[in-house]
Amino acid sequence: LFAGMATSKLIILEGISGTGKTSLPYALGKFFNFDASIIPVQPSWKDRTELLGYYNEFTKKFNESEFLKSMYTATYRKNTNVIVLDEMNLARIEYYFAEFLSLMEMPNKDDWKIDLISNKINGDPVRIEEDGKLLIPQNVIFFGTANNDDSTFTISDKVYDRAISIFFDNKGIAFDCEPEESKSIPYSQIETLFAKAKEQYPVSKKVLDKFGELDTFVIKKFKLAFGNRILKQLDTFIPTYVACGGTELDGFDFIFTNKILKKFQSLNIAFLKDELGELDAQLDKLFGKGTFSMAHAYSSLPVR
């Protein structure tokens, strides 16, 4: 979870209903001492106005959404804010969230500005800039929950490439733990921890080179490539994953499974049994037996 937060502003939590997808960001908001904003996505959402609201030319007023209110509130806060788009794939994500996906790719975070109105006038909220734009605050983490059933849309590669996806495949099981006090943590402190992780646990060149060999193998056998975006994400995901107690190889396993193997859904997997067997062997050859357990489990599922 925290490695994902270090890597992307959008975390997708997907799986069957009742596995705790919404409960996780809800609990995170409680931990950060500021309740998460949970925004139910509607099947009718077809453009950005459903997410942000719209200016009514007749009343001369802007009809703001709960999502926009939550994001605007975050501009007044230094601590971390959690906004949840609940069941985000009830509508096509690219239709209503496309502008955010594009803006949050820009290297200069000062350019992460959402168009709201044509021009600012007297009486407009003070955080709206002169050109009618609102800067997406850095202290916001967007979560999206996604059910995988017949009532939802398939999440496209465009969205997966830009987000970090965590799959929930088991129902939540209650457990006892020691109570923990909420923490009012400035987001700048969390960013400092992410930067410190990159310094202390840089991605090893040896494993990265092997990952490059795996990339070549996947291109040859499946005509799929990792892409520069995924390689860039490794640079932030892996150090934070290790700093949080994981291993480097498990971090690579997570990225490979959730970023590359997920694309296999678009292939006619029934005819790739031999190639998948070769992939398992290649993973063992490059990284050793007993590693990449997520990838081995995922690649074996379609051919059982």
N, C-alpha and C positions, 0 to 999 in steps of 0.2 A: 504493500500500500504506500509506504513512504518513499520507496524507490520510484514508484509511479508518479507520485507528487513531485519528485525532483526532476522528472523527465518531461511531463506533459501537464497542461492545465486541465485536461479532460481525462477522467478515469471512468471507464465503462465497466460496470459490474453486471455480469450476465449469467444466466442459468435458469433453472426451473423456479416456479413460484414457491415461496415459503422457505427459501434458503438463507435469508438474512441480508439480501442485497441492499435494501433500504435501511435496515437496522445499522449497518456498518457506518455509513456517513452520518446517520443520526447520532450514533454513539460518539463519533469523532467530533461532531459539533458540541456535544456535552463536555467532552474532554477539553476542548478549546474554550470552554466557558462562554459560548455564544451559539445558541441553537441553530442548527442547519435549517436553511430555507428549502422546503420540499415542494416542488412545483409539479403538479400532475400534468403530463403531456396528453393532449387530446388528439384523437384520430383525424380531426378536421384541420390540424395545423398544416398549412401549405406554404407559408412564407414567414418572413422575419417579424411581421406585425403581430402575429400570434404570440411571439416570444417577448417582444419589447413593448408593444402597444402602438398607437398611431395618433397622428394629429387630425382632429376633426375640423374640417374647414367650415362646417356650418356653425358649430358652437365656439370655434376658435380656442379650443382647449385640447391638450394632449391627454389621451386616455392611456395611462400607464398601466403596465402589467405588474403582477407580483414579482416576476423575475427581475424586471427593471428596478423596482423599488429595492429589492435585496442587493442588487449590484450597486445601486446608488448609495445605499447605506454603507456599503463596504468602503466607499471613498472617504468616509469620515473616520474610519477605524484603522489602527495599525496592526491589529491582531488578525489571525487567520479566519477567513469566512468560508463556509461550505454551502454551496448551492446545488441542490439535487434536482435533476430532471427525471422524474419518476416515470418509468415505462416509456423511455424516450423513443423507442422504435415502434410505438403505436402509430406514429407518423414517420414519413421519410426524413431522416435527420438532415440530409443535404438540403432539404427545402427550407427549413426554418433556422438551422444552425450554421449554414454555409459561410456566412460572413464572419462568424467567430472562428471557424476552422481556418479560414484564409488569413485573418488578421493575426492570429496567434502563431503563425508561421514566420512573421516578420522578425528579423533579427533585432531591430531597434524597437524596444518596448514602448517608446514614446509615440510610436505610430499605431498602437493598438486602440484606435478610436472608432467608435460606432456612430454612424449618422443617425441623429434623432429628428432634428428639425432643420429647415432650410437656413434660418438665421435666428440668432438669439435676440429676444426683445426684453424690455423691462418686465420684471416679475418672474422671469424664468429661474429655475433652480440655479444656485450659484456655481455648482460644479459643471454645468453645461458651458462649454467653451464658446467663444464668439462666433465660430462657424457652425454652431448647432450640434457639436459632437461631444461624446462622453468618452473619456479615457477608461478602458477596461482596467480596473485596479489589479495590481499584482498579487494582492493578498487574498484573492478569490481562487478557490479550487472548485471546478465544475465536476460533478459526478452525474453519471447517467446510469439508471438501472434498465436492464433489457431482458425481457422474457423471450425464450426461444420456443414459440408455438405458432399455430396457424393464424392467430389474430394479429401478428406483428410483421413488420417488414424486415427483410434481410439487411444487416448492416454492411455497407459497402467498404471496399478496400480503402477508399479515400478517407473514411472516418477511422478505420482501424489503424491506418498508417500514422495518423496524427495523434491518436490517443494511446493510452495504456489500458489493456483489457484484462480483467481478472475474472476467471470463470468459477462459479459456485456450482459444484456438482453433487454436493451433499447437503441434506437439510441441517439447519442449525440445531445443535445439541446443547442444552443448558449445562452450565458448569459453575462451580463456586470459585470465587477469586477474592483477593484482598481488595477492599474499597480503595479507590484512588481519587484524590482531590482533583477538581478541574484546574486547568492551567491557563492563565492569560498570557499567551506567548506571542510576542510581536512576530509578524511574518519575516521581518528582517533577520531575526534570530534563527528561524528555520532555514532561510537561505544561507546563512553563515554556516550552519551545520552541513548543508548539502555541499557547499564549497570546500569545507574542511574534509569531507569524505573523499572528494576528488583528489585532494592533496595526499591524503593518507593511504588511499587504496586505488591508485590509478590502474586502469585496465592493462593487464600484462600483454606485452607485444607477442609473446609466444602463443597465448590462447587466441589473441586477435588474428594472428597469421593462420592458425588452424581454422578459425571461423571463416576466413577468406577462402580457404580450400573447400570448406563446406558450401560456401556460396557458389563456387565454380561447379561443384557436383550437382547442386540443385538446379542451376541454370541448364546444365547439360541433360539431366534426366527429366526435369519437369518444366523447363522453360519459364522458371520463376527466378527473380533476382531479389536480393535483399534491399538494394537501393541505398543511396547516401543518407536518407532520413533515418533509417534504422541504424546504420553504423554510427550516426551522430548521437542517437538516443542511447546507444551502449555506453557512451562516454560519461553519461550522468546516471543512468540506471544502475550499472554494475557497481560503481563505488558506493552508492548509497545502500544497495542491497547487501553488500559485504559489511558496511558500517553498522547495519541493523542486525547483523548476526548470521547472515547467509554466507554461502561460499560463491566464489567467482564462477565456477562451472554451473552451479545451479541457477545463477543469474543469467548466464548465456542460454541455458536450457529453457528458462522461462521466456526470454525474448524470442528464441527460435521457434518455440511451440506456438506462442501467441501471435507472433508477427508473420511467420513464414508458413508453418504447417496449416494455419487457419485458412490460408489462401487455397489449400488443396480442395476445399469444399467446392470450388468452381470447376475442378477437374473431374473427369469420369474415373473416379477412384477405383471402381470395380475392375478396371482393366490394368491397374498399376500394381498388382500384387507383387510381381517380381521386382519392380523398381523400389517399392517400399521396403522389401527385404534387403535390397542393396543399400538403401538409406540407413537401415538399422546397423548393417555391417560397417558402413562408412563412419557412423557416429562412434562405434566401438573402437574403430581403427584410429580415429583422430583424438578422441578424448578418453578412451579406456572403458573397459566393461564396468558396469555398475553406475555409470554416469548418464546424464541426459534421460533420466527416468520419465519425465513428463513427455518428452519427444517420442520415446519408445512406446509409451502407453497410447499416445495420440495416434501415431502412425499405424498401430496395430488394430485400432478400433474398426476401421471400415472393412477389413478383410477377415474378421472373425466369423 
